Amino acid sequence: MNPLSVSNSQSERTLCLSWPDGRESLFNHAELRRQCPCSQCRAFRLKGVTLRVDERVRLIEINPQGYGVQLVFSDGHQRGIYPWDYLAQLSS
């Protein structure tokens, strides 16, 4: 399920997704960075390693990919493509 709208607040450091069922999901930028689904970040999590992410990290670019979004962070990380289903799971 794709969201109806995606908005990013730099000042609040939050990403907001509005879903067709009326729900809204708010994501902290640092938490999104920690939950990056790229193979490298996923491998760290599977090994039990907690990614250290500066709480001041910001989401600086959102690139639509059809089935989700590629998120680019102020720390230079841009490898993760976040499928809509993955983001919906993170928000529940």
Chimera marker file (.cmm) of the C-alpha trace (Angstrom):
<marker_set name="trace">
<marker id="1" x="0.000" y="0.000" z="0.000" r="1" g="1" b="0" radius="0.5"/>
<marker id="2" x="1.464" y="3.335" z="-1.046" r="1" g="1" b="0" radius="0.5"/>
<marker id="3" x="0.985" y="6.412" z="1.135" r="1" g="1" b="0" radius="0.5"/>
<marker id="4" x="-1.182" y="9.262" z="-0.097" r="1" g="1" b="0" radius="0.5"/>
<marker id="5" x="1.443" y="11.824" z="0.879" r="1" g="1" b="0" radius="0.5"/>
<marker id="6" x="5.018" y="12.042" z="2.110" r="1" g="1" b="0" radius="0.5"/>
<marker id="7" x="6.310" y="15.120" z="3.929" r="1" g="1" b="0" radius="0.5"/>
<marker id="8" x="9.663" y="15.808" z="5.507" r="1" g="1" b="0" radius="0.5"/>
<marker id="9" x="10.258" y="18.328" z="8.290" r="1" g="1" b="0" radius="0.5"/>
<marker id="10" x="13.875" y="19.426" z="8.628" r="1" g="1" b="0" radius="0.5"/>
<marker id="11" x="13.192" y="21.441" z="11.783" r="1" g="1" b="0" radius="0.5"/>
<marker id="12" x="11.404" y="18.561" z="13.530" r="1" g="1" b="0" radius="0.5"/>
<marker id="13" x="13.647" y="15.929" z="11.916" r="1" g="1" b="0" radius="0.5"/>
<marker id="14" x="10.612" y="13.809" z="11.074" r="1" g="1" b="0" radius="0.5"/>
<marker id="15" x="9.213" y="12.095" z="8.006" r="1" g="1" b="0" radius="0.5"/>
<marker id="16" x="5.414" y="11.877" z="7.877" r="1" g="1" b="0" radius="0.5"/>
<marker id="17" x="3.503" y="9.386" z="5.738" r="1" g="1" b="0" radius="0.5"/>
<marker id="18" x="-0.274" y="9.619" z="5.322" r="1" g="1" b="0" radius="0.5"/>
<marker id="19" x="-1.825" y="6.239" z="4.459" r="1" g="1" b="0" radius="0.5"/>
<marker id="20" x="-5.078" y="5.573" z="2.543" r="1" g="1" b="0" radius="0.5"/>
<marker id="21" x="-6.680" y="4.086" z="5.678" r="1" g="1" b="0" radius="0.5"/>
<marker id="22" x="-6.359" y="7.441" z="7.477" r="1" g="1" b="0" radius="0.5"/>
<marker id="23" x="-3.308" y="6.552" z="9.565" r="1" g="1" b="0" radius="0.5"/>
<marker id="24" x="-0.294" y="8.811" z="9.773" r="1" g="1" b="0" radius="0.5"/>
<marker id="25" x="3.182" y="7.514" z="10.481" r="1" g="1" b="0" radius="0.5"/>
<marker id="26" x="5.828" y="9.806" z="11.947" r="1" g="1" b="0" radius="0.5"/>
<marker id="27" x="9.439" y="8.718" z="11.751" r="1" g="1" b="0" radius="0.5"/>
<marker id="28" x="12.393" y="10.330" z="13.478" r="1" g="1" b="0" radius="0.5"/>
<marker id="29" x="15.238" y="10.848" z="10.977" r="1" g="1" b="0" radius="0.5"/>
<marker id="30" x="17.849" y="9.199" z="13.239" r="1" g="1" b="0" radius="0.5"/>
<marker id="31" x="15.622" y="6.160" z="13.813" r="1" g="1" b="0" radius="0.5"/>
<marker id="32" x="15.026" y="5.810" z="10.060" r="1" g="1" b="0" radius="0.5"/>
<marker id="33" x="18.786" y="5.896" z="9.552" r="1" g="1" b="0" radius="0.5"/>
<marker id="34" x="19.253" y="3.178" z="12.213" r="1" g="1" b="0" radius="0.5"/>
<marker id="35" x="16.603" y="1.021" z="10.495" r="1" g="1" b="0" radius="0.5"/>
<marker id="36" x="18.128" y="1.353" z="7.023" r="1" g="1" b="0" radius="0.5"/>
<marker id="37" x="17.263" y="-1.760" z="4.981" r="1" g="1" b="0" radius="0.5"/>
<marker id="38" x="20.440" y="-1.790" z="2.858" r="1" g="1" b="0" radius="0.5"/>
<marker id="39" x="22.436" y="-5.018" z="2.955" r="1" g="1" b="0" radius="0.5"/>
<marker id="40" x="25.283" y="-3.532" z="5.013" r="1" g="1" b="0" radius="0.5"/>
<marker id="41" x="23.039" y="-2.062" z="7.725" r="1" g="1" b="0" radius="0.5"/>
<marker id="42" x="20.857" y="-5.178" z="7.787" r="1" g="1" b="0" radius="0.5"/>
<marker id="43" x="23.983" y="-7.363" z="8.245" r="1" g="1" b="0" radius="0.5"/>
<marker id="44" x="25.054" y="-5.259" z="11.236" r="1" g="1" b="0" radius="0.5"/>
<marker id="45" x="21.628" y="-5.645" z="12.843" r="1" g="1" b="0" radius="0.5"/>
<marker id="46" x="21.618" y="-9.415" z="12.222" r="1" g="1" b="0" radius="0.5"/>
<marker id="47" x="24.964" y="-9.618" z="14.045" r="1" g="1" b="0" radius="0.5"/>
<marker id="48" x="23.418" y="-7.751" z="16.981" r="1" g="1" b="0" radius="0.5"/>
<marker id="49" x="25.363" y="-4.563" z="16.319" r="1" g="1" b="0" radius="0.5"/>
<marker id="50" x="23.468" y="-1.380" z="17.103" r="1" g="1" b="0" radius="0.5"/>
<marker id="51" x="24.237" y="1.292" z="14.538" r="1" g="1" b="0" radius="0.5"/>
<marker id="52" x="25.513" y="4.466" z="16.141" r="1" g="1" b="0" radius="0.5"/>
<marker id="53" x="23.710" y="7.335" z="14.534" r="1" g="1" b="0" radius="0.5"/>
<marker id="54" x="24.082" y="10.962" z="15.550" r="1" g="1" b="0" radius="0.5"/>
<marker id="55" x="20.672" y="12.192" z="16.723" r="1" g="1" b="0" radius="0.5"/>
<marker id="56" x="21.258" y="15.363" z="14.672" r="1" g="1" b="0" radius="0.5"/>
<marker id="57" x="21.283" y="13.415" z="11.381" r="1" g="1" b="0" radius="0.5"/>
<marker id="58" x="18.763" y="14.766" z="8.875" r="1" g="1" b="0" radius="0.5"/>
<marker id="59" x="16.941" y="13.283" z="5.949" r="1" g="1" b="0" radius="0.5"/>
<marker id="60" x="18.019" y="15.575" z="3.124" r="1" g="1" b="0" radius="0.5"/>
<marker id="61" x="16.614" y="13.887" z="0.016" r="1" g="1" b="0" radius="0.5"/>
<marker id="62" x="13.716" y="11.577" z="-0.818" r="1" g="1" b="0" radius="0.5"/>
<marker id="63" x="13.910" y="9.789" z="-4.159" r="1" g="1" b="0" radius="0.5"/>
<marker id="64" x="10.748" y="7.923" z="-5.248" r="1" g="1" b="0" radius="0.5"/>
<marker id="65" x="11.350" y="4.352" z="-6.428" r="1" g="1" b="0" radius="0.5"/>
<marker id="66" x="7.758" y="3.271" z="-7.139" r="1" g="1" b="0" radius="0.5"/>
<marker id="67" x="7.602" y="0.542" z="-4.500" r="1" g="1" b="0" radius="0.5"/>
<marker id="68" x="9.222" y="2.810" z="-1.895" r="1" g="1" b="0" radius="0.5"/>
<marker id="69" x="11.746" y="5.601" z="-1.459" r="1" g="1" b="0" radius="0.5"/>
<marker id="70" x="15.492" y="5.961" z="-1.425" r="1" g="1" b="0" radius="0.5"/>
<marker id="71" x="16.417" y="8.125" z="1.537" r="1" g="1" b="0" radius="0.5"/>
<marker id="72" x="19.572" y="10.251" z="1.582" r="1" g="1" b="0" radius="0.5"/>
<marker id="73" x="20.872" y="11.323" z="4.983" r="1" g="1" b="0" radius="0.5"/>
<marker id="74" x="23.111" y="14.194" z="6.039" r="1" g="1" b="0" radius="0.5"/>
<marker id="75" x="25.805" y="11.712" z="7.154" r="1" g="1" b="0" radius="0.5"/>
<marker id="76" x="26.208" y="10.696" z="3.496" r="1" g="1" b="0" radius="0.5"/>
<marker id="77" x="24.386" y="7.362" z="3.761" r="1" g="1" b="0" radius="0.5"/>
<marker id="78" x="22.137" y="6.774" z="0.745" r="1" g="1" b="0" radius="0.5"/>
<marker id="79" x="22.213" y="3.031" z="0.084" r="1" g="1" b="0" radius="0.5"/>
<marker id="80" x="18.848" y="2.146" z="1.569" r="1" g="1" b="0" radius="0.5"/>
<marker id="81" x="15.656" y="1.874" z="-0.416" r="1" g="1" b="0" radius="0.5"/>
<marker id="82" x="12.763" y="1.757" z="2.020" r="1" g="1" b="0" radius="0.5"/>
<marker id="83" x="9.813" y="-0.184" z="0.559" r="1" g="1" b="0" radius="0.5"/>
<marker id="84" x="6.382" y="1.141" z="1.546" r="1" g="1" b="0" radius="0.5"/>
<marker id="85" x="5.588" y="-2.183" z="3.246" r="1" g="1" b="0" radius="0.5"/>
<marker id="86" x="8.770" y="-1.923" z="5.328" r="1" g="1" b="0" radius="0.5"/>
<marker id="87" x="7.865" y="1.605" z="6.448" r="1" g="1" b="0" radius="0.5"/>
<marker id="88" x="4.329" y="0.482" z="7.298" r="1" g="1" b="0" radius="0.5"/>
<marker id="89" x="5.795" y="-2.324" z="9.455" r="1" g="1" b="0" radius="0.5"/>
<marker id="90" x="8.168" y="0.081" z="11.212" r="1" g="1" b="0" radius="0.5"/>
<marker id="91" x="5.264" y="2.309" z="12.140" r="1" g="1" b="0" radius="0.5"/>
<marker id="92" x="3.086" y="-0.398" z="13.682" r="1" g="1" b="0" radius="0.5"/>
<link id1="1" id2="2" r="1" g="1" b="0" radius="0.2"/>
<link id1="2" id2="3" r="1" g="1" b="0" radius="0.2"/>
<link id1="3" id2="4" r="1" g="1" b="0" radius="0.2"/>
<link id1="4" id2="5" r="1" g="1" b="0" radius="0.2"/>
<link id1="5" id2="6" r="1" g="1" b="0" radius="0.2"/>
<link id1="6" id2="7" r="1" g="1" b="0" radius="0.2"/>
<link id1="7" id2="8" r="1" g="1" b="0" radius="0.2"/>
<link id1="8" id2="9" r="1" g="1" b="0" radius="0.2"/>
<link id1="9" id2="10" r="1" g="1" b="0" radius="0.2"/>
<link id1="10" id2="11" r="1" g="1" b="0" radius="0.2"/>
<link id1="11" id2="12" r="1" g="1" b="0" radius="0.2"/>
<link id1="12" id2="13" r="1" g="1" b="0" radius="0.2"/>
<link id1="13" id2="14" r="1" g="1" b="0" radius="0.2"/>
<link id1="14" id2="15" r="1" g="1" b="0" radius="0.2"/>
<link id1="15" id2="16" r="1" g="1" b="0" radius="0.2"/>
<link id1="16" id2="17" r="1" g="1" b="0" radius="0.2"/>
<link id1="17" id2="18" r="1" g="1" b="0" radius="0.2"/>
<link id1="18" id2="19" r="1" g="1" b="0" radius="0.2"/>
<link id1="19" id2="20" r="1" g="1" b="0" radius="0.2"/>
<link id1="20" id2="21" r="1" g="1" b="0" radius="0.2"/>
<link id1="21" id2="22" r="1" g="1" b="0" radius="0.2"/>
<link id1="22" id2="23" r="1" g="1" b="0" radius="0.2"/>
<link id1="23" id2="24" r="1" g="1" b="0" radius="0.2"/>
<link id1="24" id2="25" r="1" g="1" b="0" radius="0.2"/>
<link id1="25" id2="26" r="1" g="1" b="0" radius="0.2"/>
<link id1="26" id2="27" r="1" g="1" b="0" radius="0.2"/>
<link id1="27" id2="28" r="1" g="1" b="0" radius="0.2"/>
<link id1="28" id2="29" r="1" g="1" b="0" radius="0.2"/>
<link id1="29" id2="30" r="1" g="1" b="0" radius="0.2"/>
<link id1="30" id2="31" r="1" g="1" b="0" radius="0.2"/>
<link id1="31" id2="32" r="1" g="1" b="0" radius="0.2"/>
<link id1="32" id2="33" r="1" g="1" b="0" radius="0.2"/>
<link id1="33" id2="34" r="1" g="1" b="0" radius="0.2"/>
<link id1="34" id2="35" r="1" g="1" b="0" radius="0.2"/>
<link id1="35" id2="36" r="1" g="1" b="0" radius="0.2"/>
<link id1="36" id2="37" r="1" g="1" b="0" radius="0.2"/>
<link id1="37" id2="38" r="1" g="1" b="0" radius="0.2"/>
<link id1="38" id2="39" r="1" g="1" b="0" radius="0.2"/>
<link id1="39" id2="40" r="1" g="1" b="0" radius="0.2"/>
<link id1="40" id2="41" r="1" g="1" b="0" radius="0.2"/>
<link id1="41" id2="42" r="1" g="1" b="0" radius="0.2"/>
<link id1="42" id2="43" r="1" g="1" b="0" radius="0.2"/>
<link id1="43" id2="44" r="1" g="1" b="0" radius="0.2"/>
<link id1="44" id2="45" r="1" g="1" b="0" radius="0.2"/>
<link id1="45" id2="46" r="1" g="1" b="0" radius="0.2"/>
<link id1="46" id2="47" r="1" g="1" b="0" radius="0.2"/>
<link id1="47" id2="48" r="1" g="1" b="0" radius="0.2"/>
<link id1="48" id2="49" r="1" g="1" b="0" radius="0.2"/>
<link id1="49" id2="50" r="1" g="1" b="0" radius="0.2"/>
<link id1="50" id2="51" r="1" g="1" b="0" radius="0.2"/>
<link id1="51" id2="52" r="1" g="1" b="0" radius="0.2"/>
<link id1="52" id2="53" r="1" g="1" b="0" radius="0.2"/>
<link id1="53" id2="54" r="1" g="1" b="0" radius="0.2"/>
<link id1="54" id2="55" r="1" g="1" b="0" radius="0.2"/>
<link id1="55" id2="56" r="1" g="1" b="0" radius="0.2"/>
<link id1="56" id2="57" r="1" g="1" b="0" radius="0.2"/>
<link id1="57" id2="58" r="1" g="1" b="0" radius="0.2"/>
<link id1="58" id2="59" r="1" g="1" b="0" radius="0.2"/>
<link id1="59" id2="60" r="1" g="1" b="0" radius="0.2"/>
<link id1="60" id2="61" r="1" g="1" b="0" radius="0.2"/>
<link id1="61" id2="62" r="1" g="1" b="0" radius="0.2"/>
<link id1="62" id2="63" r="1" g="1" b="0" radius="0.2"/>
<link id1="63" id2="64" r="1" g="1" b="0" radius="0.2"/>
<link id1="64" id2="65" r="1" g="1" b="0" radius="0.2"/>
<link id1="65" id2="66" r="1" g="1" b="0" radius="0.2"/>
<link id1="66" id2="67" r="1" g="1" b="0" radius="0.2"/>
<link id1="67" id2="68" r="1" g="1" b="0" radius="0.2"/>
<link id1="68" id2="69" r="1" g="1" b="0" radius="0.2"/>
<link id1="69" id2="70" r="1" g="1" b="0" radius="0.2"/>
<link id1="70" id2="71" r="1" g="1" b="0" radius="0.2"/>
<link id1="71" id2="72" r="1" g="1" b="0" radius="0.2"/>
<link id1="72" id2="73" r="1" g="1" b="0" radius="0.2"/>
<link id1="73" id2="74" r="1" g="1" b="0" radius="0.2"/>
<link id1="74" id2="75" r="1" g="1" b="0" radius="0.2"/>
<link id1="75" id2="76" r="1" g="1" b="0" radius="0.2"/>
<link id1="76" id2="77" r="1" g="1" b="0" radius="0.2"/>
<link id1="77" id2="78" r="1" g="1" b="0" radius="0.2"/>
<link id1="78" id2="79" r="1" g="1" b="0" radius="0.2"/>
<link id1="79" id2="80" r="1" g="1" b="0" radius="0.2"/>
<link id1="80" id2="81" r="1" g="1" b="0" radius="0.2"/>
<link id1="81" id2="82" r="1" g="1" b="0" radius="0.2"/>
<link id1="82" id2="83" r="1" g="1" b="0" radius="0.2"/>
<link id1="83" id2="84" r="1" g="1" b="0" radius="0.2"/>
<link id1="84" id2="85" r="1" g="1" b="0" radius="0.2"/>
<link id1="85" id2="86" r="1" g="1" b="0" radius="0.2"/>
<link id1="86" id2="87" r="1" g="1" b="0" radius="0.2"/>
<link id1="87" id2="88" r="1" g="1" b="0" radius="0.2"/>
<link id1="88" id2="89" r="1" g="1" b="0" radius="0.2"/>
<link id1="89" id2="90" r="1" g="1" b="0" radius="0.2"/>
<link id1="90" id2="91" r="1" g="1" b="0" radius="0.2"/>
<link id1="91" id2="92" r="1" g="1" b="0" radius="0.2"/>
</marker_set>
